[in-house]
Amino acid sequence: MARILLVDDEPRMLSLLNSLLKAEGYDVTSAQDGSKVPELINTEVFDLMISDIRMTPIDGMELLKIARAARPTMPVIILTAYGTVETAIEAMKLGTFDYVTKPFKMDELLITIQRALEYSRALSENLELKEELVGRYKFENIVAESGAMRNVCEMIKRVAPADTTVLVTGESGTGKELVARAIHIHSKRKDKRFVAVNCAALPEALLESEMFGHMKGAFTGASANKDGLFETADGGTLFLDEISSMPLSIQGKLLRMLQEKEIRRVGGNANIPVDVRVIAATNTSLEQMIKQGTFREDLYYRLSVIPIDIRPLRERQEDILPLVYHVLRHEVGEGHELPKLTPEVKDMFERYPWPGNVRELENAVKHAITFSQDGRITPDVLPPRILSSVKVGADRPVVSDGTTDPYRYKSLKAFIRDREKEYLDQVLAMTNGDKEMAAKALRISLATLYRKLPTAPE
């Protein structure tokens, strides 16, 4: 339930609006004296403030300044019976969401309130996402042990500062959206919105309206003007996932936007300028679709100015166990001991082909955590599809005395990783577990040490 702060020194108007808004399901706090509002704003959280402009001892303009300083994400709607162009311009400059002149139609005010609350929610989600991205998508937190993923990280670093379009390719579950978000959070647009849309999830008519917006009356059910995703992402980044599913008719409109930097709403005549960086992703060969006539060649070249290809997990085995420990740490939380993986489990993780890529690996680790006991992850707690695909101990060479040789015929990378683990254990023991001192002794960053540590404990 949205909380609205209602301020008006006219008792009848205050009572009327209070009753109507409560009838609409809003949680309303009324204030007839504007002098009480600063304390309310600083002690309580509201989703929206609606204020008359002419009041004493504090008028609406002054309250607007106070609200913007104390709650910058809370939208403010100004009401007045004395509407002038100068007043409207001043209110807009101070950051009001909208300006409504009395007398007004209640349904129009309700639409304005709904728009303001949607804006407030979107802004809050964007700030929360930004905080999450800053922590999650720092390069030191991206698992990139393999050369293929290190190349991806290098591409992100090079591409992020530019404004060019990017086409991210790779199988489902490889993390295409994560790469797109990382590009955004390391770009100059990081303070603006990152908006994602799955082109395969929406029918053609709805996709066009979602992307470009529509005008009131453009089609049945279009009861009000609606901003499209391009307008919503203005100044930021729009991520078009599954771009291969976009119908040809909409491909043409997207191409025009990329060329002209403007869009036209469904049912509208005006061209609306937009400043949006487009990142697209696909798990399908667009070149093949061009040959089949289902994807525009000119759009392909507009999108693939910078191509980034993410290799499937089965082709970058070095990332598998680091990813496992990365997911374990995320699920268990900082400060808690990680479950121990048995050698059999490590072997099965490395030999399983991971057709669902990183997404499947994450689900497998979560499944294992759920059923693990005594702080150990054993083969019997792995998902059935892994157990049926990779048999415990299969293909392990056995020496003449009947024991399993842990190194014979093991890959060079696996051998080096195990030797590295032993050396890390020795250095940590010498520094009494002081990781910062160990990192200095090893001449590596503390972040690199943390990335390598999960593979150390048994």
Number of C-alpha atoms within 10 A of each C-alpha: 8 13 17 23 22 23 29 26 19 13 10 10 13 18 14 10 18 20 13 14 17 13 10 9 11 15 16 21 15 16 18 19 16 21 15 12 21 13 9 14 18 13 9 9 13 20 21 23 26 24 27 26 26 18 19 13 10 15 19 24 20 14 22 23 16 16 22 16 10 13 16 12 19 23 26 28 24 23 23 20 13 10 14 11 8 9 15 18 13 13 22 14 9 14 17 23 20 18 20 19 16 11 9 12 10 12 9 12 15 14 12 17 22 13 16 21 20 14 18 18 16 15 17 14 13 17 16 12 17 21 12 11 18 15 12 15 19 12 18 16 14 18 20 21 18 14 12 18 20 15 15 17 21 12 17 20 16 12 20 20 15 13 14 15 21 23 25 23 23 18 18 18 19 22 18 23 18 14 22 27 23 23 26 29 25 20 19 15 21 20 14 19 24 24 18 18 18 15 20 16 12 14 12 17 11 11 21 24 20 19 24 24 23 23 19 15 14 16 11 7 8 13 12 13 16 18 16 20 21 26 22 22 21 19 19 23 29 26 25 23 24 19 23 21 19 22 19 15 10 16 20 14 17 22 17 15 20 20 11 12 16 20 23 19 23 22 15 16 9 10 12 15 15 19 16 25 23 22 26 24 26 20 17 16 11 18 14 11 14 14 11 9 11 16 21 18 15 12 16 16 12 17 22 18 12 15 16 22 19 18 17 21 22 18 13 16 19 21 20 26 20 19 21 23 22 17 18 21 17 10 15 14 11 9 7 9 11 18 20 19 20 14 15 16 20 17 19 21 22 19 17 19 17 19 16 17 19 21 14 15 22 19 14 21 21 19 14 21 20 12 14 18 12 7 12 17 23 18 23 13 19 22 16 12 10 17 16 9 12 18 15 15 13 11 8 15 16 12 10 8 7 8 9 13 14 13 13 12 10 13 10 10 11 14 15 12 16 16 13 15 18 13 14 21 16 14 18 17 12 12 14 11 13 12 16 17 16 23 20 12 12 14 10 12 14 17 14 12 18 15 20 17 16 20 20 15 13 11
